[in-house]
Amino acid sequence: MKMTLGPRGHRHLPMPLWLQGAIVFLQAALITAVLVLVPVFAAWFAGGFADRSAASTARLAGQVWLLLHGTPLTVSGGGTPGVFSLIPLGGTLIPLLLAWRGGRRLARASYTDQLWQGAVGALAVYALAGMGTAYICSTPEVAVPTPLGALVPLVPVAIGLVAGARQEAGSWARLIGVDAADWIARSSQRSRWAGSYLWSVARAGTLAVLATLAASAVLLTVMLAVHWADIITIVEALHPGAVGAAALTVGQLCLLPNLVVWTASYTSGAGFALGAGTTVSPFATDLGPMPAVPVLGAVPTSTPIFALLTLLIPVVAGMLAGWWFLREAENHFDDWLALRIRVRWLSATLSTLALGVAAGVVAGLLMGLAAWLSGGGIGLGRLTDLGPHVALTAALTAAEVAVGVVLGYVVGPWLERQPPIEDLPAREPVSATVDVEDLQPTS
């Protein structure tokens, strides 16, 4: 073990990695707690929680802290228990980013194969913080099971830790001692081609989802601007005051990522719900009484004329992904089919359809996950069903992206000023006496 000398010549032992991880992530938990406590107590001082004591307000802040980490709360309103599961994804970014920063610090302090020591200390102290918060902040009205309070907050924290450590290390080999590139190099040529193809398909599907979410964010911004007068009317009716308006704004900002996903679900045709028995989609809008949340003033009360045009957004996003896949030049499945089906137009058609289906499945799974994370309920009254219809959103997004990927891959050669597939010269078949695995470059 290495020892360092202080300014007066005293010897200091380096801090153990598990202790470094514990300290760094204890700081992250405290910073997140402070960011929650400040607006909650500001609203309390302004009279927003007149029926609460300081201790009750502190417990409310702890419940919000748990909710930001994705922990569902069991609420009892009027004697009927329900589950508050609507996670404000914008607020979840706070512990995620703090964990990402902590992961980078731990990676800088670790040698290869040592990161697990810091991660154990970090996750252990965060689990204790969640467990203690769940135990202290549970009330007869709002309860959090202690195991959930300990385990659920670890999910965003662990994701941030791994992402930050991986970025700082630059490779998995430097981080955990496993050299993926060397492992791939030892595999056969066919395995490498298959891996490259599947990885490119996964990235194409991810690109389609990101493009859909980006376009949905633009559409949401336009709707907020169009309905700005309605939003201001709701704010004025609430009479929140300066501090209350600030707290209300922070809360709505935390919900913006949720609303972007809801908008993406709208563009898929599946739509979303704002309460049990309601639906908002390009085909029909059926709304009942809505909660007095100003940002919901941007929700159309009837089906707009341009609603059906929004269905083109996932298709165009898929076209972008298909064009990107063409430029990536990793369609090894098409190469494999061309060696076995001599009719070029048939092999090209089959490989392109397979590409569209595979990329569509990836996009559908990712959008379904986003829809599931963004939805939920507040456990009271009609508001037990908020957000997208997960299965329908995933299925429609997969189908629309698949169509777009096929179109983008077919139209891509014209955009690249290349001849279309049917005009390309025929491929020379590989001789039957040659093994494909032998066609590897010699080192």
Sequence and secondary structure as in RCSB ss.txt:
>XXXX:A:sequence
MKMTLGPRGHRHLPMPLWLQGAIVFLQAALITAVLVLVPVFAAWFAGGFADRSAASTARLAGQVWLLLHGTPLTV
SGGGTPGVFSLIPLGGTLIPLLLAWRGGRRLARASYTDQLWQGAVGALAVYALAGMGTAYICSTPEVAVPTPLGA
LVPLVPVAIGLVAGARQEAGSWARLIGVDAADWIARSSQRSRWAGSYLWSVARAGTLAVLATLAASAVLLTVMLA
VHWADIITIVEALHPGAVGAAALTVGQLCLLPNLVVWTASYTSGAGFALGAGTTVSPFATDLGPMPAVPVLGAVP
TSTPIFALLTLLIPVVAGMLAGWWFLREAENHFDDWLALRIRVRWLSATLSTLALGVAAGVVAGLLMGLAAWLSG
GGIGLGRLTDLGPHVALTAALTAAEVAVGVVLGYVVGPWLERQPPIEDLPAREPVSATVDVEDLQPTS
>XXXX:A:secstr
   EE TTS EE    HHHHHHHHHHHHHHHHHHHHHHHHHHHHHTTTTTT  HHHHHHHHHHHHHHHTT  EEE
EETTEEEEE    HHHHHHHHHHHHHHHHHHHHH  TT HHHHHHHHHHHHHHHHHHHHHHH  SSEE  HHHHH
HTTHHHHHHHHHHHHHHHHSSHHHHHS  HHHHHHTS HHHHHHHHHHHHHHHHHHHHHHHHHHHHHHHHHHHHH
HTHHHHHHHHHHH  HHHHHHHHHHHHHHHHHHHHHHHHHHHHT  EEESTT EE SS EE     S GGGGGS 
SS  TTGGGGGHHHHHHHHHHHHHHHHHT  HHHHHHHHH   HHHHHHHHHHHHHHHHHHHHHHHHHHHHHHH 
B  SSTTTT EEE HHHHHHHHHHHHHHHHHHHHHHHHHHTT   GGGS       TTS GGG     
